[in-house]
Amino acid sequence: MKRILLVVAYDGTRYCGWQVQRNGETIEGVLNRELSAFLGEEIQVIGASRTDSGVHALGNVAVFDTASRMPGEKFSYALNARLPEDIRIQSSREVEADFHPRKRACTKYYEYRILNREFELPSERLNTHFIRRSLDVERMRAACPYFLGEHDFKSFCSIHTQAETTVRTIYQLDVKQEGELIRIRISGNGFLYNMVRIIAGTLIQIGSRMREPAEIPAILAAQDRQAAGSTAPARGLTLVGMEYGEK
């Protein structure tokens, strides 16, 4: 047996998230089904990030074990020939047998996209959150430094989280404006359930002058989901990628 790592990109619009569920199609479910049919083995992939329904990815990571003799780098070509057009393997390779994408330390990178203009653009409807009211990007930027470093992010995660601890470390957070497109970019050592979307929702409220940037420390200290802003819609969020360090 050998372990194969896949870097997976997908448009999450029509999927019920990454993780296999009974109530609809998921990215994990499609990969399991197509790999099992192709290899003639029962395949169960292990994903690095269990993205929510409607969330997209450019570089999610998954591994699976197989008895196949096919070289690791060939799996991406073979699998892409079978997958629907909204899921594509970006690369594949063999890794050590004990490589686990959720247990090994890594840095995760996300981007939240906002279209800030008078009317929607149909071409942006699936991967961008549309907001008509003008957002003050400088105010949003002013709030970013308060998130950096290690904090208890209990105020910025869903009450349904099952994490053992709500402490996480944010390495980078910034807000960039390119014409009518606003990008919130964030990286860290891990993210709680809905954490990026709640941070984005809070920054949107700050950009809308509903909150002040200096409120962030008090929101973190409250350790109360009700203290933070609303959860921004899933369509604007993309898992850009992840970088793994040594064991």
C-alpha positions as CSV (number, residue, x, y, z in Angstrom):
1,M,0.0,0.0,0.0
2,K,1.1,3.6,-0.6
3,R,-0.4,6.9,0.3
4,I,-1.2,9.5,-2.3
5,L,-1.6,13.2,-1.7
6,L,-4.0,15.2,-3.9
7,V,-4.2,19.0,-4.2
8,V,-7.9,19.6,-5.0
9,A,-9.6,22.7,-6.5
10,Y,-13.4,23.0,-6.7
11,D,-16.3,25.3,-7.2
12,G,-18.4,24.5,-4.1
13,T,-21.6,26.1,-5.3
14,R,-23.5,22.9,-5.9
15,Y,-22.0,20.8,-3.1
16,C,-23.0,20.3,0.5
17,G,-19.4,21.0,1.6
18,W,-16.4,18.7,1.7
19,Q,-17.4,16.0,4.2
20,V,-19.7,13.1,3.2
21,Q,-23.3,13.7,4.2
22,R,-26.6,11.9,3.8
23,N,-28.5,14.9,2.5
24,G,-26.5,15.7,-0.7
25,E,-23.4,15.5,-2.8
26,T,-20.1,16.5,-1.3
27,I,-16.5,16.9,-2.6
28,E,-15.3,14.0,-0.5
29,G,-18.2,11.8,-1.7
30,V,-17.3,12.4,-5.3
31,L,-13.6,11.7,-4.8
32,N,-14.4,8.5,-2.9
33,R,-16.8,7.3,-5.6
34,E,-14.6,8.1,-8.6
35,L,-11.4,6.8,-7.0
36,S,-13.1,3.5,-5.9
37,A,-14.5,2.9,-9.4
38,F,-11.2,3.7,-11.1
39,L,-8.9,1.7,-8.9
40,G,-11.3,-1.2,-8.1
41,E,-10.7,-0.7,-4.3
42,E,-12.7,0.8,-1.5
43,I,-11.2,4.3,-1.2
44,Q,-11.8,6.8,1.6
45,V,-10.0,10.1,1.3
46,I,-8.8,12.1,4.3
47,G,-9.2,15.8,3.7
48,A,-7.2,18.6,5.3
49,S,-10.1,21.2,5.5
50,R,-13.7,20.3,5.8
51,T,-15.0,23.3,3.9
52,D,-18.7,24.3,4.4
53,S,-21.5,24.1,1.8
54,G,-20.9,26.6,-0.9
55,V,-17.2,27.4,0.0
56,H,-14.6,27.0,-2.8
57,A,-11.0,25.9,-2.9
58,L,-8.0,26.4,-5.1
59,G,-5.8,24.1,-3.0
60,N,-7.4,21.8,-0.5
61,V,-5.4,18.7,0.4
62,A,-6.5,15.1,0.7
63,V,-4.7,11.7,1.0
64,F,-5.8,8.2,0.3
65,D,-4.2,4.7,0.4
66,T,-4.0,2.4,-2.6
67,A,-2.4,-0.8,-3.7
68,S,-2.1,0.6,-7.3
69,R,1.3,0.6,-8.9
70,M,0.5,3.8,-10.8
71,P,3.1,6.5,-10.1
72,G,1.8,9.2,-7.7
73,E,2.0,12.1,-10.2
74,K,-0.2,10.2,-12.7
75,F,-3.3,10.1,-10.4
76,S,-4.2,13.7,-11.1
77,Y,-4.4,13.1,-14.9
78,A,-6.4,9.9,-14.5
79,L,-8.8,11.3,-11.9
80,N,-9.5,14.5,-13.8
81,A,-10.7,12.5,-16.7
82,R,-13.5,11.1,-14.5
83,L,-14.4,14.1,-12.3
84,P,-17.1,16.7,-13.0
85,E,-15.9,20.0,-14.4
86,D,-16.3,21.8,-11.1
87,I,-13.7,19.6,-9.4
88,R,-10.1,19.4,-10.6
89,I,-7.0,17.8,-9.1
90,Q,-4.1,20.3,-9.4
91,S,-1.3,17.8,-8.5
92,S,-0.8,14.4,-7.0
93,R,2.2,12.7,-5.5
94,E,3.2,9.8,-3.2
95,V,3.9,10.8,0.4
96,E,5.0,8.9,3.5
97,A,2.6,6.3,4.8
98,D,1.9,8.3,8.1
99,F,1.3,11.6,6.5
100,H,-2.0,13.0,7.9
101,P,-3.3,16.3,6.4
102,R,-5.1,17.4,9.6
103,K,-2.5,16.3,12.2
104,R,0.6,17.7,10.6
105,A,1.4,21.4,11.3
106,C,0.5,23.7,8.4
107,T,-0.4,27.2,7.4
108,K,-3.8,27.7,5.8
109,Y,-4.6,30.6,3.4
110,Y,-8.1,31.9,2.8
111,E,-9.5,34.7,0.7
112,Y,-12.9,36.3,1.1
113,R,-14.1,38.3,-2.0
114,I,-16.6,41.2,-1.9
115,L,-18.0,42.9,-4.9
116,N,-18.7,46.5,-3.8
117,R,-20.7,48.3,-6.5
118,E,-24.2,49.6,-7.4
119,F,-25.4,46.4,-9.2
120,E,-24.4,42.7,-9.2
121,L,-22.2,41.3,-12.0
122,P,-23.6,37.9,-13.1
123,S,-20.1,36.6,-13.8
124,E,-19.1,37.1,-10.1
125,R,-22.3,35.7,-8.5
126,L,-20.9,32.3,-7.6
127,N,-17.6,33.2,-5.8
128,T,-18.1,36.8,-4.6
129,H,-20.4,38.4,-1.9
130,F,-22.2,41.4,-3.4
131,I,-22.6,44.5,-1.2
132,R,-24.2,47.7,-2.6
133,R,-23.4,50.1,0.2
134,S,-20.0,51.6,0.0
135,L,-17.4,50.0,2.3
136,D,-14.6,52.0,4.0
137,V,-11.6,49.8,3.3
138,E,-9.3,51.9,5.4
139,R,-11.5,51.2,8.5
140,M,-11.4,47.5,7.7
141,R,-7.6,47.6,7.4
142,A,-7.4,49.4,10.7
143,A,-9.1,46.5,12.5
144,C,-6.7,43.8,11.0
145,P,-3.8,44.2,13.5
146,Y,-6.0,43.3,16.4
147,F,-6.5,39.8,15.1
148,L,-2.8,39.0,14.6
149,G,-1.1,36.5,16.9
150,E,-2.5,33.9,19.3
151,H,-6.0,34.5,20.7
152,D,-9.0,32.7,21.9
153,F,-11.4,33.0,18.9
154,K,-14.5,31.7,20.7
155,S,-16.3,34.9,19.7
156,F,-15.5,34.2,16.1
157,C,-16.7,30.6,15.7
158,S,-20.0,28.9,15.4
159,I,-21.6,27.7,18.6
160,H,-21.7,24.3,17.0
161,T,-17.9,24.0,16.8
162,Q,-16.6,20.7,18.2
163,A,-13.0,21.8,18.5
164,E,-11.1,20.9,21.7
165,T,-9.7,24.4,22.0
166,T,-10.8,27.7,20.4
167,V,-7.2,29.2,20.6
168,R,-5.7,29.8,17.1
169,T,-2.8,31.9,15.7
170,I,-3.4,34.4,12.9
171,Y,-0.2,35.1,10.9
172,Q,-1.5,37.6,8.4
173,L,-4.7,39.5,7.8
174,D,-5.2,42.3,5.3
175,V,-7.8,43.9,3.1
176,K,-7.0,44.9,-0.5
177,Q,-9.2,46.8,-2.9
178,E,-8.9,46.4,-6.7
179,G,-11.4,48.7,-8.2
180,E,-14.8,47.4,-7.1
181,L,-13.4,44.1,-5.8
182,I,-12.4,43.9,-2.1
183,R,-10.2,40.9,-1.0
184,I,-9.9,39.9,2.6
185,R,-6.8,37.6,2.9
186,I,-6.0,35.7,6.0
187,S,-3.5,33.0,7.0
188,G,-3.1,31.0,10.2
189,N,-2.3,27.7,11.9
190,G,-5.9,26.6,11.7
191,F,-9.4,28.0,11.7
192,L,-12.6,27.2,13.6
193,Y,-16.0,26.4,12.2
194,N,-17.2,29.5,10.3
195,M,-14.2,31.5,11.8
196,V,-13.1,33.2,8.5
197,R,-16.7,34.0,7.5
198,I,-17.4,35.6,10.9
199,I,-14.2,37.6,10.8
200,A,-15.2,38.8,7.3
201,G,-18.7,39.6,8.5
202,T,-17.3,41.7,11.4
203,L,-14.9,43.5,9.0
204,I,-17.8,44.3,6.7
205,Q,-19.7,45.8,9.7
206,I,-16.6,47.9,10.4
207,G,-16.4,49.0,6.8
208,S,-20.1,49.9,7.0
209,R,-19.5,52.1,10.1
210,M,-21.7,49.8,12.2
211,R,-18.7,49.1,14.5
212,E,-15.3,50.6,15.3
213,P,-12.0,48.9,14.6
214,A,-10.9,49.3,18.2
215,E,-13.8,47.1,19.3
216,I,-12.0,43.9,18.2
217,P,-10.0,43.4,21.5
218,A,-13.2,43.5,23.5
219,I,-15.0,41.1,21.1
220,L,-12.1,38.7,21.5
221,A,-12.1,39.0,25.3
222,A,-15.9,38.4,25.5
223,Q,-15.5,34.8,24.2
224,D,-19.1,35.1,23.1
225,R,-20.4,34.5,19.6
226,Q,-23.0,37.2,20.0
227,A,-20.3,39.8,20.5
228,A,-19.0,39.5,17.0
229,G,-20.5,40.3,13.6
230,S,-22.7,38.2,11.4
231,T,-21.4,35.2,9.4
232,A,-20.7,36.3,5.8
233,P,-22.2,34.2,3.0
234,A,-20.2,31.1,2.0
235,R,-20.0,32.0,-1.7
236,G,-17.4,34.6,-1.1
237,L,-14.9,32.3,0.6
238,T,-12.1,30.4,-1.1
239,L,-9.5,28.1,0.6
240,V,-6.5,29.3,-1.4
241,G,-4.1,26.7,-0.2
242,M,-1.9,25.3,2.6
243,E,1.8,24.9,3.3
244,Y,3.1,22.0,5.4
245,G,6.2,22.1,7.5
246,E,8.3,19.3,8.6
247,K,7.1,16.5,11.0
